[in-house]
Amino acid sequence: MATSIRLSPELGSRLDRLATKTGRTKAFYLRQIIENGIAEMEEYFLASDTLDRVRKGTEKVYSAAAVRSELGLDD
């Protein structure tokens, strides 16, 4: 999937310098950054969305006691 992004001049320069000094492409580093950071972004933003639904009362929640009981952990 091709995509494009606009970087600030400072970030662009840093990326250029890194690619030049290491002999790798800028695309390589952008892929690495995305691959390493997407899990963190998913965790944060999906959790934030869930928290919003909990606060609005549209997400079903369970008490710890109910979960323990359902799983038979209190037996």
Jmol script that loads the backbone (N, CA, C; Angstrom):
load data "model"
ATOM      1  N   MET A   1       0.847  -1.169   0.000  1.00  0.00           N
ATOM      2  CA  MET A   1       0.000   0.000   0.000  1.00  0.00           C
ATOM      3  C   MET A   1       0.896   1.237   0.000  1.00  0.00           C
ATOM      4  N   ALA A   2       0.740   2.044  -0.979  1.00  0.00           N
ATOM      5  CA  ALA A   2       1.518   3.280  -1.043  1.00  0.00           C
ATOM      6  C   ALA A   2       0.782   4.378  -0.296  1.00  0.00           C
ATOM      7  N   THR A   3       1.543   5.207   0.382  1.00  0.00           N
ATOM      8  CA  THR A   3       0.970   6.353   1.086  1.00  0.00           C
ATOM      9  C   THR A   3       2.017   7.451   1.104  1.00  0.00           C
ATOM     10  N   SER A   4       1.605   8.642   1.438  1.00  0.00           N
ATOM     11  CA  SER A   4       2.578   9.725   1.537  1.00  0.00           C
ATOM     12  C   SER A   4       2.307  10.504   2.814  1.00  0.00           C
ATOM     13  N   ILE A   5       3.365  11.071   3.352  1.00  0.00           N
ATOM     14  CA  ILE A   5       3.248  11.891   4.559  1.00  0.00           C
ATOM     15  C   ILE A   5       4.092  13.139   4.374  1.00  0.00           C
ATOM     16  N   ARG A   6       3.742  14.147   5.105  1.00  0.00           N
ATOM     17  CA  ARG A   6       4.512  15.383   5.075  1.00  0.00           C
ATOM     18  C   ARG A   6       5.235  15.492   6.420  1.00  0.00           C
ATOM     19  N   LEU A   7       6.548  15.603   6.364  1.00  0.00           N
ATOM     20  CA  LEU A   7       7.358  15.733   7.568  1.00  0.00           C
ATOM     21  C   LEU A   7       7.797  17.174   7.742  1.00  0.00           C
ATOM     22  N   SER A   8       8.007  17.561   8.975  1.00  0.00           N
ATOM     23  CA  SER A   8       8.582  18.881   9.218  1.00  0.00           C
ATOM     24  C   SER A   8       9.997  18.888   8.648  1.00  0.00           C
ATOM     25  N   PRO A   9      10.522  20.056   8.333  1.00  0.00           N
ATOM     26  CA  PRO A   9      11.898  20.116   7.815  1.00  0.00           C
ATOM     27  C   PRO A   9      12.911  19.446   8.753  1.00  0.00           C
ATOM     28  N   GLU A  10      12.729  19.632  10.050  1.00  0.00           N
ATOM     29  CA  GLU A  10      13.663  19.026  11.009  1.00  0.00           C
ATOM     30  C   GLU A  10      13.604  17.502  10.948  1.00  0.00           C
ATOM     31  N   LEU A  11      12.392  16.932  10.959  1.00  0.00           N
ATOM     32  CA  LEU A  11      12.271  15.480  10.885  1.00  0.00           C
ATOM     33  C   LEU A  11      12.775  14.947   9.548  1.00  0.00           C
ATOM     34  N   GLY A  12      12.481  15.660   8.486  1.00  0.00           N
ATOM     35  CA  GLY A  12      12.976  15.259   7.177  1.00  0.00           C
ATOM     36  C   GLY A  12      14.490  15.224   7.135  1.00  0.00           C
ATOM     37  N   SER A  13      15.122  16.217   7.714  1.00  0.00           N
ATOM     38  CA  SER A  13      16.590  16.270   7.757  1.00  0.00           C
ATOM     39  C   SER A  13      17.157  15.127   8.587  1.00  0.00           C
ATOM     40  N   ARG A  14      16.529  14.857   9.705  1.00  0.00           N
ATOM     41  CA  ARG A  14      16.995  13.756  10.555  1.00  0.00           C
ATOM     42  C   ARG A  14      16.881  12.429   9.831  1.00  0.00           C
ATOM     43  N   LEU A  15      15.765  12.231   9.140  1.00  0.00           N
ATOM     44  CA  LEU A  15      15.563  10.995   8.393  1.00  0.00           C
ATOM     45  C   LEU A  15      16.574  10.891   7.255  1.00  0.00           C
ATOM     46  N   ASP A  16      16.784  11.971   6.536  1.00  0.00           N
ATOM     47  CA  ASP A  16      17.789  11.992   5.462  1.00  0.00           C
ATOM     48  C   ASP A  16      19.171  11.624   6.002  1.00  0.00           C
ATOM     49  N   ARG A  17      19.549  12.237   7.117  1.00  0.00           N
ATOM     50  CA  ARG A  17      20.868  12.007   7.712  1.00  0.00           C
ATOM     51  C   ARG A  17      21.024  10.544   8.130  1.00  0.00           C
ATOM     52  N   LEU A  18      19.988   9.996   8.763  1.00  0.00           N
ATOM     53  CA  LEU A  18      20.031   8.601   9.195  1.00  0.00           C
ATOM     54  C   LEU A  18      20.193   7.665   7.998  1.00  0.00           C
ATOM     55  N   ALA A  19      19.398   7.893   6.965  1.00  0.00           N
ATOM     56  CA  ALA A  19      19.461   7.050   5.776  1.00  0.00           C
ATOM     57  C   ALA A  19      20.829   7.154   5.098  1.00  0.00           C
ATOM     58  N   THR A  20      21.348   8.359   4.995  1.00  0.00           N
ATOM     59  CA  THR A  20      22.645   8.573   4.347  1.00  0.00           C
ATOM     60  C   THR A  20      23.767   7.892   5.125  1.00  0.00           C
ATOM     61  N   LYS A  21      23.769   8.080   6.435  1.00  0.00           N
ATOM     62  CA  LYS A  21      24.862   7.531   7.259  1.00  0.00           C
ATOM     63  C   LYS A  21      24.825   6.012   7.336  1.00  0.00           C
ATOM     64  N   THR A  22      23.666   5.402   7.205  1.00  0.00           N
ATOM     65  CA  THR A  22      23.550   3.948   7.356  1.00  0.00           C
ATOM     66  C   THR A  22      23.454   3.206   6.035  1.00  0.00           C
ATOM     67  N   GLY A  23      23.222   3.937   4.949  1.00  0.00           N
ATOM     68  CA  GLY A  23      23.091   3.297   3.652  1.00  0.00           C
ATOM     69  C   GLY A  23      21.751   2.606   3.440  1.00  0.00           C
ATOM     70  N   ARG A  24      20.815   2.870   4.289  1.00  0.00           N
ATOM     71  CA  ARG A  24      19.461   2.312   4.128  1.00  0.00           C
ATOM     72  C   ARG A  24      18.553   3.396   3.561  1.00  0.00           C
ATOM     73  N   THR A  25      17.388   2.981   3.085  1.00  0.00           N
ATOM     74  CA  THR A  25      16.466   3.958   2.510  1.00  0.00           C
ATOM     75  C   THR A  25      15.616   4.615   3.592  1.00  0.00           C
ATOM     76  N   LYS A  26      15.105   5.788   3.247  1.00  0.00           N
ATOM     77  CA  LYS A  26      14.169   6.450   4.162  1.00  0.00           C
ATOM     78  C   LYS A  26      12.920   5.589   4.337  1.00  0.00           C
ATOM     79  N   ALA A  27      12.489   4.931   3.262  1.00  0.00           N
ATOM     80  CA  ALA A  27      11.312   4.060   3.338  1.00  0.00           C
ATOM     81  C   ALA A  27      11.533   2.934   4.344  1.00  0.00           C
ATOM     82  N   PHE A  28      12.753   2.396   4.392  1.00  0.00           N
ATOM     83  CA  PHE A  28      13.061   1.347   5.361  1.00  0.00           C
ATOM     84  C   PHE A  28      12.798   1.848   6.782  1.00  0.00           C
ATOM     85  N   TYR A  29      13.322   3.025   7.087  1.00  0.00           N
ATOM     86  CA  TYR A  29      13.164   3.558   8.439  1.00  0.00           C
ATOM     87  C   TYR A  29      11.718   3.924   8.745  1.00  0.00           C
ATOM     88  N   LEU A  30      11.012   4.449   7.781  1.00  0.00           N
ATOM     89  CA  LEU A  30       9.597   4.769   8.011  1.00  0.00           C
ATOM     90  C   LEU A  30       8.799   3.504   8.292  1.00  0.00           C
ATOM     91  N   ARG A  31       9.089   2.421   7.538  1.00  0.00           N
ATOM     92  CA  ARG A  31       8.409   1.144   7.805  1.00  0.00           C
ATOM     93  C   ARG A  31       8.729   0.644   9.203  1.00  0.00           C
ATOM     94  N   GLN A  32      10.002   0.732   9.603  1.00  0.00           N
ATOM     95  CA  GLN A  32      10.400   0.287  10.935  1.00  0.00           C
ATOM     96  C   GLN A  32       9.681   1.078  12.025  1.00  0.00           C
ATOM     97  N   ILE A  33       9.636   2.381  11.841  1.00  0.00           N
ATOM     98  CA  ILE A  33       8.970   3.244  12.822  1.00  0.00           C
ATOM     99  C   ILE A  33       7.498   2.879  12.938  1.00  0.00           C
ATOM    100  N   ILE A  34       6.843   2.667  11.812  1.00  0.00           N
ATOM    101  CA  ILE A  34       5.419   2.323  11.827  1.00  0.00           C
ATOM    102  C   ILE A  34       5.200   0.945  12.439  1.00  0.00           C
ATOM    103  N   GLU A  35       5.998  -0.036  12.009  1.00  0.00           N
ATOM    104  CA  GLU A  35       5.840  -1.384  12.544  1.00  0.00           C
ATOM    105  C   GLU A  35       6.059  -1.428  14.046  1.00  0.00           C
ATOM    106  N   ASN A  36       7.051  -0.696  14.533  1.00  0.00           N
ATOM    107  CA  ASN A  36       7.350  -0.709  15.963  1.00  0.00           C
ATOM    108  C   ASN A  36       6.387   0.140  16.779  1.00  0.00           C
ATOM    109  N   GLY A  37       5.745   1.098  16.150  1.00  0.00           N
ATOM    110  CA  GLY A  37       4.884   1.996  16.909  1.00  0.00           C
ATOM    111  C   GLY A  37       3.401   1.723  16.796  1.00  0.00           C
ATOM    112  N   ILE A  38       2.983   0.911  15.826  1.00  0.00           N
ATOM    113  CA  ILE A  38       1.548   0.758  15.603  1.00  0.00           C
ATOM    114  C   ILE A  38       0.861   0.025  16.753  1.00  0.00           C
ATOM    115  N   ALA A  39       1.517  -0.944  17.350  1.00  0.00           N
ATOM    116  CA  ALA A  39       0.909  -1.671  18.471  1.00  0.00           C
ATOM    117  C   ALA A  39       0.621  -0.717  19.632  1.00  0.00           C
ATOM    118  N   GLU A  40       1.560   0.163  19.898  1.00  0.00           N
ATOM    119  CA  GLU A  40       1.370   1.147  20.965  1.00  0.00           C
ATOM    120  C   GLU A  40       0.213   2.098  20.639  1.00  0.00           C
ATOM    121  N   MET A  41       0.143   2.538  19.399  1.00  0.00           N
ATOM    122  CA  MET A  41      -0.940   3.428  18.978  1.00  0.00           C
ATOM    123  C   MET A  41      -2.294   2.722  19.058  1.00  0.00           C
ATOM    124  N   GLU A  42      -2.344   1.470  18.600  1.00  0.00           N
ATOM    125  CA  GLU A  42      -3.590   0.705  18.682  1.00  0.00           C
ATOM    126  C   GLU A  42      -4.035   0.574  20.130  1.00  0.00           C
ATOM    127  N   GLU A  43      -3.091   0.200  20.984  1.00  0.00           N
ATOM    128  CA  GLU A  43      -3.419   0.018  22.397  1.00  0.00           C
ATOM    129  C   GLU A  43      -3.974   1.311  22.994  1.00  0.00           C
ATOM    130  N   TYR A  44      -3.295   2.403  22.754  1.00  0.00           N
ATOM    131  CA  TYR A  44      -3.713   3.677  23.333  1.00  0.00           C
ATOM    132  C   TYR A  44      -5.062   4.138  22.793  1.00  0.00           C
ATOM    133  N   PHE A  45      -5.196   4.209  21.479  1.00  0.00           N
ATOM    134  CA  PHE A  45      -6.406   4.786  20.897  1.00  0.00           C
ATOM    135  C   PHE A  45      -7.615   3.872  21.032  1.00  0.00           C
ATOM    136  N   LEU A  46      -7.414   2.555  20.917  1.00  0.00           N
ATOM    137  CA  LEU A  46      -8.546   1.645  21.093  1.00  0.00           C
ATOM    138  C   LEU A  46      -8.989   1.625  22.550  1.00  0.00           C
ATOM    139  N   ALA A  47      -8.043   1.683  23.484  1.00  0.00           N
ATOM    140  CA  ALA A  47      -8.397   1.749  24.900  1.00  0.00           C
ATOM    141  C   ALA A  47      -9.119   3.056  25.208  1.00  0.00           C
ATOM    142  N   SER A  48      -8.671   4.137  24.607  1.00  0.00           N
ATOM    143  CA  SER A  48      -9.315   5.432  24.811  1.00  0.00           C
ATOM    144  C   SER A  48     -10.757   5.410  24.305  1.00  0.00           C
ATOM    145  N   ASP A  49     -10.967   4.800  23.144  1.00  0.00           N
ATOM    146  CA  ASP A  49     -12.331   4.679  22.612  1.00  0.00           C
ATOM    147  C   ASP A  49     -13.210   3.843  23.535  1.00  0.00           C
ATOM    148  N   THR A  50     -12.659   2.746  24.043  1.00  0.00           N
ATOM    149  CA  THR A  50     -13.417   1.894  24.965  1.00  0.00           C
ATOM    150  C   THR A  50     -13.754   2.658  26.234  1.00  0.00           C
ATOM    151  N   LEU A  51     -12.795   3.391  26.770  1.00  0.00           N
ATOM    152  CA  LEU A  51     -13.047   4.180  27.973  1.00  0.00           C
ATOM    153  C   LEU A  51     -14.146   5.206  27.733  1.00  0.00           C
ATOM    154  N   ASP A  52     -14.162   5.831  26.584  1.00  0.00           N
ATOM    155  CA  ASP A  52     -15.236   6.780  26.261  1.00  0.00           C
ATOM    156  C   ASP A  52     -16.596   6.090  26.284  1.00  0.00           C
ATOM    157  N   ARG A  53     -16.659   4.885  25.708  1.00  0.00           N
ATOM    158  CA  ARG A  53     -17.932   4.149  25.705  1.00  0.00           C
ATOM    159  C   ARG A  53     -18.339   3.741  27.117  1.00  0.00           C
ATOM    160  N   VAL A  54     -17.380   3.358  27.945  1.00  0.00           N
ATOM    161  CA  VAL A  54     -17.678   3.005  29.341  1.00  0.00           C
ATOM    162  C   VAL A  54     -18.250   4.221  30.054  1.00  0.00           C
ATOM    163  N   ARG A  55     -17.616   5.368  29.874  1.00  0.00           N
ATOM    164  CA  ARG A  55     -18.086   6.593  30.531  1.00  0.00           C
ATOM    165  C   ARG A  55     -19.473   7.010  30.044  1.00  0.00           C
ATOM    166  N   LYS A  56     -19.775   6.732  28.778  1.00  0.00           N
ATOM    167  CA  LYS A  56     -21.095   7.067  28.227  1.00  0.00           C
ATOM    168  C   LYS A  56     -22.148   6.022  28.590  1.00  0.00           C
ATOM    169  N   GLY A  57     -21.701   4.895  29.122  1.00  0.00           N
ATOM    170  CA  GLY A  57     -22.624   3.832  29.496  1.00  0.00           C
ATOM    171  C   GLY A  57     -23.039   2.953  28.326  1.00  0.00           C
ATOM    172  N   THR A  58     -22.311   3.009  27.216  1.00  0.00           N
ATOM    173  CA  THR A  58     -22.672   2.198  26.057  1.00  0.00           C
ATOM    174  C   THR A  58     -21.817   0.936  25.937  1.00  0.00           C
ATOM    175  N   GLU A  59     -20.848   0.770  26.818  1.00  0.00           N
ATOM    176  CA  GLU A  59     -19.988  -0.422  26.822  1.00  0.00           C
ATOM    177  C   GLU A  59     -20.334  -1.256  28.050  1.00  0.00           C
ATOM    178  N   LYS A  60     -20.605  -2.527  27.844  1.00  0.00           N
ATOM    179  CA  LYS A  60     -20.950  -3.393  28.963  1.00  0.00           C
ATOM    180  C   LYS A  60     -19.713  -3.618  29.819  1.00  0.00           C
ATOM    181  N   VAL A  61     -19.874  -3.500  31.125  1.00  0.00           N
ATOM    182  CA  VAL A  61     -18.773  -3.723  32.064  1.00  0.00           C
ATOM    183  C   VAL A  61     -19.189  -4.782  33.076  1.00  0.00           C
ATOM    184  N   TYR A  62     -18.205  -5.418  33.663  1.00  0.00           N
ATOM    185  CA  TYR A  62     -18.442  -6.477  34.638  1.00  0.00           C
ATOM    186  C   TYR A  62     -17.604  -6.195  35.868  1.00  0.00           C
ATOM    187  N   SER A  63     -18.152  -6.495  37.030  1.00  0.00           N
ATOM    188  CA  SER A  63     -17.379  -6.324  38.254  1.00  0.00           C
ATOM    189  C   SER A  63     -16.392  -7.485  38.371  1.00  0.00           C
ATOM    190  N   ALA A  64     -15.346  -7.263  39.160  1.00  0.00           N
ATOM    191  CA  ALA A  64     -14.371  -8.331  39.381  1.00  0.00           C
ATOM    192  C   ALA A  64     -15.047  -9.528  40.033  1.00  0.00           C
ATOM    193  N   ALA A  65     -15.984  -9.279  40.953  1.00  0.00           N
ATOM    194  CA  ALA A  65     -16.693 -10.374  41.625  1.00  0.00           C
ATOM    195  C   ALA A  65     -17.505 -11.190  40.628  1.00  0.00           C
ATOM    196  N   ALA A  66     -18.154 -10.526  39.681  1.00  0.00           N
ATOM    197  CA  ALA A  66     -18.950 -11.236  38.683  1.00  0.00           C
ATOM    198  C   ALA A  66     -18.059 -12.091  37.773  1.00  0.00           C
ATOM    199  N   VAL A  67     -16.910 -11.563  37.399  1.00  0.00           N
ATOM    200  CA  VAL A  67     -15.978 -12.312  36.552  1.00  0.00           C
ATOM    201  C   VAL A  67     -15.436 -13.524  37.287  1.00  0.00           C
ATOM    202  N   ARG A  68     -15.024 -13.322  38.558  1.00  0.00           N
ATOM    203  CA  ARG A  68     -14.515 -14.449  39.353  1.00  0.00           C
ATOM    204  C   ARG A  68     -15.583 -15.527  39.498  1.00  0.00           C
ATOM    205  N   SER A  69     -16.808 -15.118  39.760  1.00  0.00           N
ATOM    206  CA  SER A  69     -17.895 -16.070  39.908  1.00  0.00           C
ATOM    207  C   SER A  69     -18.153 -16.822  38.610  1.00  0.00           C
ATOM    208  N   GLU A  70     -18.213 -16.112  37.483  1.00  0.00           N
ATOM    209  CA  GLU A  70     -18.466 -16.720  36.182  1.00  0.00           C
ATOM    210  C   GLU A  70     -17.366 -17.719  35.821  1.00  0.00           C
ATOM    211  N   LEU A  71     -16.130 -17.423  36.199  1.00  0.00           N
ATOM    212  CA  LEU A  71     -15.003 -18.298  35.887  1.00  0.00           C
ATOM    213  C   LEU A  71     -14.787 -19.389  36.947  1.00  0.00           C
ATOM    214  N   GLY A  72     -15.596 -19.348  38.001  1.00  0.00           N
ATOM    215  CA  GLY A  72     -15.466 -20.354  39.061  1.00  0.00           C
ATOM    216  C   GLY A  72     -14.232 -20.196  39.894  1.00  0.00           C
ATOM    217  N   LEU A  73     -13.724 -18.984  40.008  1.00  0.00           N
ATOM    218  CA  LEU A  73     -12.496 -18.751  40.755  1.00  0.00           C
ATOM    219  C   LEU A  73     -12.709 -18.609  42.258  1.00  0.00           C
ATOM    220  N   ASP A  74     -13.935 -18.433  42.673  1.00  0.00           N
ATOM    221  CA  ASP A  74     -14.230 -18.271  44.100  1.00  0.00           C
ATOM    222  C   ASP A  74     -14.627 -19.585  44.760  1.00  0.00           C
ATOM    223  N   ASP A  75     -14.636 -20.675  43.979  1.00  0.00           N
ATOM    224  CA  ASP A  75     -15.068 -21.972  44.523  1.00  0.00           C
ATOM    225  C   ASP A  75     -14.011 -22.594  45.387  1.00  0.00           C
TER     226      ASP A  75
END
end "model"
wireframe off; spacefill off
backbone 0.3
color backbone group
